[in-house]
Each structure stands twice: as C-alpha cells, then as structure tokens.
Amino acid sequence: MTAQIEREFDVIVIGAGAVGENVAERVVKGGLTAVLIEAELVGGECSYWACMPSKALLRPGTALHGAQSVPGAEEAVTRVLDTDAVLKRRDYFTSNWQDDSQVEWVENTGIELIRGHGWLTGERRVEVAGLDGNSYALSATRAVVIATGSRPSIPPIEGLDDVDFWTTREATSTHEIPDRLGVLGGGVAGTELAQAFARLGSSVTVVARGALLGTYPEEAADLVKAGLRADGVEIHVNTATKSVATNDDGSLTLETGGGTVTVDKLLVATGRHPALEGLGLESVGLAAEDGKDLTLRTDATGLVHDAQGNAAGPWLYAVGDAAGKVMLTHQGKYEARATGDAIAARADGSLTGAPAPWSRYAQTADEHAVPNVVFTDPELASVGRSLAQAKKDGYTATSVELPIEVAGSSLHSEHYKGWAQLVVDEDRRVLLGATFAGPDVAELLHAATIAVVGEVPLDRLWHAVPSYPTVSEVWLRLLESYGL
C-alpha cells in the first residue's frame, strides 16, 4: 500500500550528483539538516556517464601514444590497445554502475537520501514519488536547491527521431566498439569521444555544423584537429546534417551538406541544456518564455531570480548545470560549495544581503576564471577570457602567443608540437586568460588559474621561475615575449 510520508528538513536538494552532494555536505557542516532526492545513481552524470568513464576511455590511448613518441620506450610497446582491458578499467572507474560507495558516503556525512522523482509544489515544498512506492511530502525550513544537471540537446534533423542513436551516455558505457562511428558535433564531448573510439579501432567520421572546438583559439584547435586526423578521424566542419535514415543492413546513412556518410553507430554530441523539465517551477512563478526553453537566473550565491531580477524567493537556489552558467563538473562543485556555505551563513545570520566578490559565499570565478580541459591528445587547456571576450567585456587587452618549444617539450617527446597564449589586461598588467595546447598541457593550467584568480601583477609573475627542464618554461618565454 502506498503511504504518504511527511518530513521536514532545513535544506532539500533535488539531484544527488556531484554538485548536489557538495551542497548537502556544506550545509550539514554548517549545522543544518539536509536530504538528497535522486531517481538515478547517486553520484550523477560525471561519475557514471561523463567525466570519469570518458577519461578512462581516453587515457590508455594517450599513454600508449606517449610511449610511442619517445625513442627507447617506443621499441618496448605494442602498437594497439587491448580493448577488453580498456573497457574493464572504464567499468572499474564507474564502479560497474553501482552507487553503493556513494550512498555510504552520503549516510556517513549525515545526509539523508530519498530515491525518487522530486518536484516543487509551492514555497519550500517538495513532493517526491519514491522508488519505494511511497509518496513523500517534504518541507524545507531554509532552502530548496535545484541540482538536477543537464540533458543532451538533440537537433531537429529529419529522420533522427526514427533511428537508434547514441548520446554520450551510451557512448561512455558501451561494451561495443562499432566498425564505423559517426559523431555529430565538434565540441568537447564529440571531439574527445571521436578520438577515444578511433584509438579503440573504430573508423570515425565527425560532422560539425561549425568549426571543431570553435570556442577556442584557432591555433590551439588546429593542433587537436591534426591529432584526430593522425588517428584516422575524418572531419567535416561547417557542414550541416540534413537527414538520417536506417539502411536494410542496420547501418545509418547521413545526408550532409558535404555528401553522404554511412556509419554503423551514430553519436549525437551537439550540446546540453539544463534539466529543468518536470520540476514544478511554474508552481513558484517560474516559467519559460514563449517558444523558449526554461532557464534560471541566479545571483553570486546561486539564489534564483525572476526575469525582473528579483529573488524568486529567498529560499530557492540552483547550482551546476541546472543553473546554466558553466556546464563543467568542477565549476558546479565550486558553485555548490559557495551556495551551501551561503545557505548556512544566512541561516545563522552571519550573511545578510549580497556577499562580497571573491568571498567564500560568492561564485565570482564563474565570471573571471573558469578552467577547462579538452582531454584529447594533444590536450587543450584554457582559463579565463579569450582575447575576443576580453575586448568585448571592455578591457584594454592584448595577447602574446608562442609555439611551445622549450627544453622540457623536446625531452617530453619527439616532434612535440604545442601552442600557448596569455591574455593581458594592459590597464592593470594582470592576466585575464591563458590557453595551452599540446601533450600534457593540462598540468600547466592550475598555475594559470591561480595567476588569473589572484590577479598577480606581471612584474611579480616574472619572479615565478619555472623549473628546468620542464614544459612550464613556456611561461618564461611568454613573459619574455611580452617584454619583461
């Protein structure tokens, strides 16, 4: 028999992915009670279908290629990946799609968990259709937090709804390596998975409506493009897909602006949008504009505001992909920490009004210093503003760019190719952004992030001497090229 169970918590968090877990942990540390509502696996998209499995698929190919790029190591390794071993390791990093350890962490942290679908029914009120068959009527004394992540955006292509295609979920969890894989989309996910499957033995074709990694500097994106082509990936950029159809043998045919492409599997990786459907947001006065998808506006603490800029309620928050600011797990967790601390501080009276920028309650880095890595081979890593963004935002900005040609890069591998750029605010002489492309450049990124967040003057940054011989010596060369 179905029962209706009434419960009260200080904070209700809808969504138990990494972002929701972080909010709940911070409010509990702040002395409040919290419950997580989750209908799928605790740990969310990143743990099971995105960050961890995709990187587990990519890393073996990068490691093999790295060994093949160094004489002495090259002669000691085989030329192909062991696909079964790669997939087994991927399964290990997803805990075989079991969330027992995540549930144990939730319980040990003092957070309650209700498995089910939750939605708002009014101010500080949430109803949950429990997977246990019960209905839960929950109330929050302090806050409700939307941390429901995002969902794939599927383009309106003729015939696409009638064929069996992959999204990133199916691609990262598959045990099948197709002979021919088509990838729609030239963004981060499509580019990473194209290379992963090419190195696992698929013949891969990428069809992108725009440029490949078009939000990055062209010099950096071109290095990644060359890396994919070296792995046999066929790339069609600035090419629209007109239709998709299933053939008699089960394969798929794509009619594109550049001709016909036939594949055995199709991965649609054309972006994501906040997962806000079915959350009852209309019950608290939040609805989509005519003809548009619902989006949320949040302030620096994650507090939701209406279209006029007024707080929708001093109790409703959104973080991570659901907030729609920056769709990156690490940045969502950063937002969650700030939001959780702000909720706890408002509860005990230590925070009133808007927090100061760069305080523990403000998500200021979302505006100035978002780090991002494309885990292809070569890697692409960036933080902060591009030169175009800086100028658009009103900064007196210049940039300095160099190929990465230092002793550390020549030792790293034969024929190392890399590129680096710094974006400078000339009025304050501090960094606004940085981009690096090349093997293992992700390890250069945190130094750049610290420099941007800390607004380190270039005259002081000059005294940060890079170790020799490392790839980090490119920092010195960039500063010298700038004129220091």
N, C-alpha and C positions, 0 to 999 in steps of 0.2 A: 504494500500500500504506500502511495506517495504521501510524504509528510512535508509540511511547510515549517521550516525552522527559522526562527528569528534570532539574529545575532547582532551585536554592536561592537565595533572596533573604532579605534582612533583614526586609522587610515585603511582604506580599501584600495588595493592596487589591482587593476584589471590587466592581466598579462604577466606571466611569470617567466619571461625570457631574461636575458642577462640584465637588461635595463630595469625591468620590474623588480628583479631580485635586489638590485643595488638600492633602489628607492626604499624598499621594505627594510633592508638591513640598516640603512641610515636612520630611519625613523625609530626603529627599535632601539638602536644605540642611543637615540635621543630621549628614550624613556617612554615612547608611545607603543601602543599595540597595533599590529598590522596583520592583514590577511591578503594572500595572493589568490587570484582567481585565474585558473588556466584550464582550457579544454584539451590542449595537446600536451606535448612533453615539456616538463619543467626544465628550463634552460634555453628554450626557444630556438629560433631560426639559426642563430650563429653557431650554436653547439652541434646541431644535427644536420643542417642542410645548407649552410653558408660558409662562414669563416673557417671553421675547423676542417670539415671534410674537403672543401675546395683546396685549401692549402696543403692538406695531406696528399691530395692527388697531384699537386704541382711540385712539391718538394723533391720527390725522388728523381724526377726528370732534371730538375735544376742541379741536384747533387751529381748526377751522372754526367751531365754536360760540363759541370765544373771540373770534374776529374779528367774528362776527355780534353780539356783545354790547357792542361799542364803536362809538359813532357816528363816522363817518368811515371806519373800516375796514369797517363793516357794508355800506356802499354799494359797496364795491370788490370784494366777493367774491360768488361764485356760491352758490346755496342748497343744492347737493347735492355729495356726494363723488364722485370719479372712482373707481369700484370697481376697475377694472383697475389703476389706479395704486397704490391701497392694497394690493392683493394682491401686486403686483410688489415694492413696498417690503417687505412682510412676507417675501416669498421671499428678498430680499436679506439680511434680518436672520437668517434661518435658514441662510444660505449654500446655499440651494436643497437643504437636507437632505443636504449633503455635509460630511464632517468632516475634510477634508484639512488645514485650518489648525490644527485641534485636535490632530490626530496629529503635525503638525510641532512644535507647542509641546511635546507630551509628549516627543518624541525630543530636542529641543533642551534640555530641562530635565534630561535624564539618567535619565528613567524608561523602563522597558521596557513594552511593550504586547503582550498576547496577546489576540487576538479569539476569544471563545468563551464557553461557559457554564461557570461555576466553582461548585464546592460543596465543603464541608468533608468530609473523610473521617476526621478524627481530630485530635489536638492538633497545631497548627501545620502541618497537612497539607491541601492543596487539590488537587483533581483538576479539570482543565479539558478539556471536549470542544471542541477547537479548530475554528473555522470553516474552517480549512485542511485538515481531515480528520485531523489528528494528535491524540493524547491527551497531555496534559501532567500529570505528577505533580510538584507543587511542594511545597517545604517552606520554612518561614519560621523564621529564627533568632530573630526578636524578636516579630513580631506579625502577626496577620491582622486586617484591618479590613473590616467589612461596611458598604458604602456603596451599597446597591442601590436606594435611593429608595423610591418608593411606587407603588401602583396604584389605579385607581378602585374605589370601593366601589359595587357595583350592588345596589340594593334589591330585595327579593323581591316584585315586583309581578306579578300574574297576566298572562301573555302577553308580558312584556318580553323573555324569552329567545328568543321566536319572531319578533321584529321586528328590522329593521335600524336600529339607533340609533347616534348619535354619543356618544363620550366627549369629553373636552376635546382629546384628540389629533386626532381627526377634525375637530373644530370649528376648531382653530387652524391646521390645514394644508389646509383645503378650498379649492378654487377655484370652489365653487358657493355662491351666496347663495340660500337657499331662499325661496320666497314666504312661507311660514308656518313659523316655527320655534317649537317648544315646548321649554321649558327646565325640567327637573325639578331643583329645588334652589335655595335662596335664599341660599347662601353667597357667598364672594368670587368664585369662578370662574364660577358661574352668573350672578351679577349683572353682572360685567364683560362676559361674552360676550353676554348679553342686550342690553346697550346697544350693543356693537360691531356686532352684526348688525342691530339696529334702525336704526342710522345708515347701514348699508350697503344698506338697502332692504327688509329682512325685516319681516313682521308678526310680532311676538314675543309669546308668552304664557309667563309664568313661573308655575309651580305649586310652592309650597313647603310642606312639611309643617309647618314652624314659621313664625317671623317672618322677614322679609327682613333679612339681616345681624343676626340676633338676638343675637349675642355682643357687639354694640356698643351704646353708649347710644342710647336710642330717639330722642332729638332729632337725633343725627347720622345714624342710619339713615333717618329720615324725610326728610331732605334728599336723600339718594341716591334714595329711593323716588320723590320728586317729580321728580327729574331723569329717571328712567327713564320715568315716566308722560308727561312733556313730550315724550319721543321716541316716544310711542305704544305703549310696552310695557304690556301688560295683566298685572296682578299679582294672583295668588290666593295669599294667605298662610293659614297654619293650615288647609291643605287637603290631604288625603291623596289620592293617586292609587291607584285601586282596580284598574284593569286597562288594558292597552294592546292594540290589535288593528290589523292591517293591513286597509285597505279595498280594494275591487276596483280603484280607480284608483291604488293605491300609496301613498295618504296614510295617516296613522295617526290613530286615534281614541283619546283618553284619557278614561276614565270616572273622574271625580274626585268628591270629596265636595261640590264646588260645581257639578257639572253635567258636560257633555260638551265636550271641546276637540278640534278637528280640526287637524292640522298636516301639513306635508309632510316635515319632518325633526324628530327628537327628540334633544335633547342631555341626557344624563344627567350631572348635575354634583352628586352627592349625597355628596361627600366622598371621602377616600382613606385607604388603610391601608398600613402598612409592607410592602414587597415582600420577604418572608422565605421564600416558598414555594420548595422545591427547593434550599435552601442546605445541606442536610445537618446542620442544627443539632442534630438528635437524636443525631448521632454524637459530640457533645461534651456530652451530657446536658441539652440544652435542648429542651423540647417544650412544646406548647400544653397548657393545662389543658383538661379535658374540656369539650367544647362551646364552646370559646372559640378565637379566633384567636391565633396565637403573637405575643407581644410580647416585647421585650427590655428589661431594666432595666440602665441604665448609670449610672456614677458621674460625677463632675465632669470626669474626663479622657476619658470615653467607654468606659471599661473595662466589659465586660459582667459582670453579677452574676446569680446564680440567685435563685430565689424566696425563699430564706432570707437574701439579702443578701450572700452570699459571692461572691467573684470566681469566675466560671465557669472562669477560667484567667487567669494574669497576662499573657496574650498575645492575648486576643480582645477586639476593640473594635467599636463600632458608632457611626456618625455620620449626621447628616442625617435625612431622612425615615425611614430604616431603623431609627433609634434611637427614633423615635416621640415625641420630646419636643416639638419645634416644627417643623411642616412648612412651612418657608419657606426658600428657597434661600440668602438672605443669612445666616440664622441657622445653616443647615447648614454653610456655608463657615466661619463663625466657630467652630463646633464642631470642624470639620476642622483648623483652624489650631491650636487648643488640643491636640487629640488628637495631631496629628503632632509637635508640639513635646514633648509629654509622652512619647511613644514614644522619641524621640531622646534626651531627658534621662534616661529610665530606662536606656537602653542605655549611656550614658556615666557613669552613676552620680550625676549631679547632681540627680536627683529620686528620692527614696525615700518610700514611703507616699503619703498624700493631699496634694495641693497646697493652698496657702493660697487662700482665696477671692480672686477678682479678680487672681490671678497669671496669667501667660501660659499656664499649663497647665490652668486651670480654666474650665469653661463657665458661670461664675457668672451671666452676663447672661441665660441661659435662665430663671432663676428670678425675675429682677427687672426686666429692661429689654429686652423683645422688641419691636422696632419692626415695624409692619405698615402697608401702604398698600393701600387699595382704589382702583384706578385708574379709577374711574368718573368721570363729570362730573355733579355735583361729586365731588371726591375725599373720601376718608375716611382719616385717618391717626391712628394711636394708638401709644403705647408704655407699657410697664409695666402696673400694676394698674388695673383699674376700681375705682370706689368700693366696689361689692359684693365684689369679690375682696379688696380691702384689708381690709375689715371681717372677712371670712371667715378671712383669714390672721392675724387678731389685732391688727391695727394700730388705733390710735386715729385714724381717718381722717375727713376732711371733704373737701368739694369746693366749687369755685367754677365757675360756668358763665356764659357770656355769648354773645349773638349777636356775630358778627364784624362790627362796624360802626365802622370807623376810616377815616381819610382814604385810606389805601392801598387799602382794599377798594372804596371808591367810585370811585377812579381806575382800578382794575383792570378793572371792567366795570359796565355799567348793571344796576341791580337785583341787585347782589351779595348772595347770601344765604349766611351761614356760621354756624358754632357752635363754641365752644371750651370745654374743661373742663380744669381741673387738679385732681388728687387729692393731698391733702397729709397727710403723717404729722405729726400735731399734737405728738407727743412730741418729735420731733427737728426739726420745722419744715423738712422737706425734701419734695421731690416724690416721690410714689410712682408717678404716672402722668399721662398727658395724652392728650387726644383733640381732634382738629380735623376739621371738616367744612366743605367749601366749595371753590370753584375754586382749584386750585394750592396747596392747603394741605400737600401732601406736602413742600414746601420748608420748612415750619415744623418738621418732625418731628425733624430731627437735633439742633436746639437743645434740644428736649425730651429727647431720648435722652441727650445729654451731661449735662443737669441731673439726670436720674434716676440715671445710672451714677455720676456724680461726687458724688451726694448733696449738691448745692450748697445751702447754707442759704438760705432765702428772703430773709433780710436782706441776703445778698451778691448774690443773684439780682436784687434790686431795683436794683443798680448796673449791671446789663447793659442799657444804654439802647438801645432799638430805633431804627433809622434811620427818619427821617420823609421822605416819606410812604410807608410800606410796610405790608403786611398784618401784619408782625411786631409792629406797635404793639399788637396784641391782647394780647401778653404784659404790657405795661404796664397795660392796662385790667384784666386778670385779677388782677394783683398789687394794684392799687388796690382792686378789689372785695373782695379778700381782707382788706384792711385795712392794707396797707403804704403 
